[in-house]
Amino acid sequence: MSGSRERILQAVENAVAGRVAQAHPGSFPGRAPDAPDPILLVDRFREVFERAGGEVVVFPGSAEARTWLHEFKSQFESVVFGDTVPDSLRFEVDRADPAAAPLGVSMARCAIAETGSLVLDSHDGRRTQLLPPTQVVWIRAEEVYGTALEFLQALSGEPLPSALGLHSGPSKSADIGQIMVRGIHGPGRLIAGIIG
């Protein structure tokens, strides 16, 4: 065994030496509600998404959502909008580069209640979805599916985009030193704005 490999393996062994072994949790039973009631689906999405560190705000309509965003954006120097965000949820801003904008606003294709995931479409612009450290993602309440299977079945026959991203809370990783770091591969703060 080489000296480098030996040092790495020894470091791993030292890191896990005092830990108590955990039993495997078993199969995932699923978290989708039994009935496709939109209110239950939104509630379940919110519960799982917030547990993963995301934030959820709910609005009765687009006008209230747009007003909230206009006030929220005052905390940031600039904002960038995804290409699929409708005019009813936008306002005039100077065009910002996603790599420099502290706030990004996107439109989700849908959300999945079972996993608390937002499904983002590459048509919106991947740079806008991933580069700003704070991200607001709009989703219409009627587009919250119980499971990923239901969403995929609804896609049947539609042309698919080049990429779909499932975002289940803010970007985070504990790969290095098992210390949780937010914003490592994308936004460190993720807010789902549910409309309707």
C-alpha positions as CSV (number, residue, x, y, z in Angstrom):
1,M,0.0,0.0,0.0
2,S,1.4,3.4,-0.9
3,G,2.0,6.0,1.8
4,S,-0.7,8.4,0.5
5,R,-3.3,5.8,0.4
6,E,-2.4,4.5,3.8
7,R,-2.7,8.1,5.3
8,I,-6.1,8.6,3.6
9,L,-7.5,5.3,4.9
10,Q,-6.1,6.0,8.4
11,A,-7.8,9.4,8.4
12,V,-11.1,7.8,7.4
13,E,-10.7,5.2,10.1
14,N,-9.9,7.9,12.7
15,A,-12.9,10.0,11.7
16,V,-15.4,7.1,12.2
17,A,-13.8,5.4,15.2
18,G,-16.1,6.8,17.9
19,R,-19.4,6.6,16.0
20,V,-22.2,4.4,17.0
21,A,-23.4,2.0,14.2
22,Q,-26.8,2.8,12.9
23,A,-29.3,0.2,11.7
24,H,-30.4,0.5,8.1
25,P,-33.8,2.4,8.1
26,G,-35.4,-0.1,5.7
27,S,-37.4,0.7,2.5
28,F,-38.9,4.1,1.8
29,P,-42.6,3.8,2.4
30,G,-43.4,7.0,0.4
31,R,-45.0,10.1,1.7
32,A,-47.6,10.9,-0.9
33,P,-51.1,11.5,0.4
34,D,-53.7,8.8,-0.3
35,A,-56.0,11.1,-2.1
36,P,-55.0,13.6,-4.9
37,D,-56.5,16.5,-2.9
38,P,-54.6,19.6,-4.0
39,I,-54.5,21.1,-0.5
40,L,-53.1,17.8,1.0
41,L,-50.5,17.7,-1.8
42,V,-49.4,21.3,-1.1
43,D,-49.3,20.7,2.6
44,R,-47.2,17.5,2.1
45,F,-44.8,19.3,-0.3
46,R,-44.4,22.1,2.2
47,E,-43.7,19.7,5.1
48,V,-41.0,17.8,3.3
49,F,-39.4,20.8,1.5
50,E,-39.1,22.8,4.8
51,R,-37.6,19.7,6.6
52,A,-34.9,19.8,3.9
53,G,-34.1,23.4,4.7
54,G,-36.2,25.1,2.0
55,E,-38.7,27.9,2.6
56,V,-42.3,28.1,1.4
57,V,-44.6,31.1,0.9
58,V,-48.1,30.7,-0.3
59,F,-50.2,33.3,-2.2
60,P,-53.8,33.3,-3.4
61,G,-52.8,34.6,-6.8
62,S,-50.1,36.1,-9.1
63,A,-50.8,39.7,-8.0
64,E,-50.0,39.0,-4.4
65,A,-47.0,36.9,-5.3
66,R,-45.6,39.7,-7.5
67,T,-46.1,42.3,-4.8
68,W,-44.3,40.0,-2.3
69,L,-41.4,39.5,-4.7
70,H,-41.1,43.3,-5.4
71,E,-40.7,43.9,-1.6
72,F,-38.4,40.9,-1.1
73,K,-36.0,41.9,-3.9
74,S,-35.3,45.2,-2.2
75,Q,-32.8,43.2,0.0
76,F,-30.7,42.5,-3.0
77,E,-28.6,44.6,-5.4
78,S,-29.9,42.8,-8.5
79,V,-32.2,40.1,-9.7
80,V,-32.2,37.8,-12.7
81,F,-35.4,36.2,-14.1
82,G,-35.6,32.8,-15.8
83,D,-36.9,32.7,-19.3
84,T,-40.1,30.9,-18.5
85,V,-41.3,33.2,-15.6
86,P,-44.5,34.8,-16.9
87,D,-45.0,38.5,-17.2
88,S,-47.6,38.4,-14.4
89,L,-44.7,37.4,-12.0
90,R,-42.1,39.8,-13.3
91,F,-41.2,43.5,-13.1
92,E,-38.8,45.7,-14.9
93,V,-35.2,45.3,-13.8
94,D,-31.8,45.9,-15.4
95,R,-30.6,42.8,-17.1
96,A,-28.2,41.0,-14.6
97,D,-25.6,38.3,-15.3
98,P,-26.7,35.2,-13.3
99,A,-23.2,34.7,-12.1
100,A,-23.3,38.1,-10.4
101,A,-26.9,38.4,-9.4
102,P,-27.6,37.7,-5.7
103,L,-31.2,36.8,-6.4
104,G,-32.6,34.5,-9.1
105,V,-36.3,33.9,-9.9
106,S,-37.4,30.8,-11.8
107,M,-40.6,29.0,-12.7
108,A,-40.9,25.3,-11.8
109,R,-42.3,22.8,-14.2
110,C,-44.1,21.2,-11.2
111,A,-43.4,20.0,-7.6
112,I,-43.5,16.5,-6.1
113,A,-45.1,16.2,-2.7
114,E,-43.6,12.8,-1.8
115,T,-40.0,14.0,-1.9
116,G,-40.5,17.8,-1.5
117,S,-38.9,18.5,-4.8
118,L,-39.3,21.3,-7.3
119,V,-38.9,20.1,-10.9
120,L,-37.0,22.8,-12.9
121,D,-36.8,22.7,-16.7
122,S,-33.7,23.7,-18.7
123,H,-35.9,26.0,-20.8
124,D,-35.9,28.4,-17.9
125,G,-32.1,28.8,-18.0
126,R,-29.8,26.6,-15.9
127,R,-27.5,29.5,-15.0
128,T,-30.4,31.5,-13.6
129,Q,-31.5,28.4,-11.5
130,L,-28.0,27.5,-10.1
131,L,-25.8,30.6,-9.9
132,P,-27.6,33.2,-7.7
133,P,-27.1,32.3,-4.0
134,T,-30.8,33.0,-3.2
135,Q,-33.4,31.5,-5.5
136,V,-37.2,32.1,-5.6
137,V,-39.0,29.4,-7.6
138,W,-42.7,29.9,-8.5
139,I,-45.0,26.9,-8.7
140,R,-48.8,26.8,-9.2
141,A,-50.7,24.8,-6.6
142,E,-52.4,22.7,-9.3
143,E,-49.0,21.6,-10.5
144,V,-48.0,19.8,-7.3
145,Y,-48.1,16.0,-8.0
146,G,-48.2,13.3,-5.4
147,T,-45.3,11.3,-6.8
148,A,-42.6,11.5,-9.5
149,L,-44.4,8.7,-11.3
150,E,-47.6,10.8,-11.6
151,F,-45.5,13.7,-13.0
152,L,-43.8,11.4,-15.5
153,Q,-47.1,9.9,-16.6
154,A,-48.5,13.4,-17.1
155,L,-45.5,14.1,-19.4
156,S,-46.4,11.2,-21.7
157,G,-46.3,12.4,-25.3
158,E,-44.8,15.8,-24.5
159,P,-41.4,16.7,-25.9
160,L,-38.8,16.6,-23.1
161,P,-36.4,19.5,-22.4
162,S,-32.6,18.7,-22.5
163,A,-32.6,18.6,-18.7
164,L,-34.9,18.4,-15.7
165,G,-33.5,19.2,-12.3
166,L,-35.1,18.0,-9.0
167,H,-34.4,20.5,-6.3
168,S,-35.3,19.3,-2.8
169,G,-34.3,22.2,-0.7
170,P,-31.2,24.4,-0.8
171,S,-27.9,23.0,-2.2
172,K,-25.9,21.4,0.6
173,S,-23.2,18.8,1.1
174,A,-21.3,17.2,3.9
175,D,-18.8,15.4,1.7
176,I,-15.8,17.2,3.1
177,G,-15.1,16.5,6.7
178,Q,-18.7,15.6,7.2
179,I,-19.5,19.3,7.9
180,M,-22.7,20.6,6.4
181,V,-22.1,23.4,3.9
182,R,-25.0,25.2,2.1
183,G,-24.7,26.7,-1.3
184,I,-22.1,24.3,-2.5
185,H,-23.6,23.3,-5.9
186,G,-26.3,25.9,-6.2
187,P,-28.4,28.3,-4.2
188,G,-27.9,28.2,-0.4
189,R,-31.3,29.6,0.1
190,L,-34.3,28.2,-1.8
191,I,-37.8,29.7,-1.5
192,A,-40.8,28.0,-3.2
193,G,-43.6,30.4,-3.9
194,I,-46.8,28.5,-4.3
195,I,-49.6,30.3,-6.2
196,G,-53.2,29.5,-5.9
